[in-house]
């Protein structure tokens, strides 16, 4: 009769780390901690300054904690709630529509130029890459959209020009080549699947990291954009959030300058703290949204780096 001890599974032994390994890990964690602090500190200073009295900022500078706590900067920004809510609505509209359509066009283009059986894929890839190196310039770009396409004053002029990006097309092509082997698509063709069936049922489901990465780049580009509103918007109700804040800051600065010219008290106009509060208002939604796509974004960047 066998002994029960013969069937006992011994606990796995812990691998003892050498002194060099422990030292390396300790230095790595220390550098990562310092790097994280360096990245977070500026935003903490911005949030703190947005709640600090403007005169205190001018006389004592910035600090990690608010001094002479006040909501004056935010009261200035939200003095007209309807206007800033409208700017937020338009920014969300431009970001959602532009990101959705941009993802569709970039993914379809990346899929086409990733197929070896497509005769002109190298030519089109070269032309896409060429536009990322040489551009036509700002004036011809503006004249094309304003005069040729007649988009001035139309919301289409805000999100349409940024639908395609050479860098993002090449990045998406890299994702597709790395995630979808040719053997899978060939097998699907043998089974009678067409290009749209292959794209929507085989390619898209495995492209979540790539879609999240490209989508985040597109969304950040739309959310932080302001110059297209400055060139094409003729109605303040269609302004992007960044341009609305830019215009508000210019108005506040102009009021302070006028008050200074006539020897009036200017301390009540919180220009410096308004700048910081604007940064908080503009980046807040991005900071709230980023954690939901972080894991896809990190894996997407890693795949793109390895496969590219």
Helices and strands as residue ranges (DSSP letters): G 4-7, H 19-50, H 54-60, H 72-77, G 78-80, H 81-114, H 121-133, H 138-143, I 144-148, H 156-159, H 166-179, H 182-190, H 195-198, I 199-203, G 204-206, H 208-224, H 227-232, G 236-238, H 241-261, H 271-307
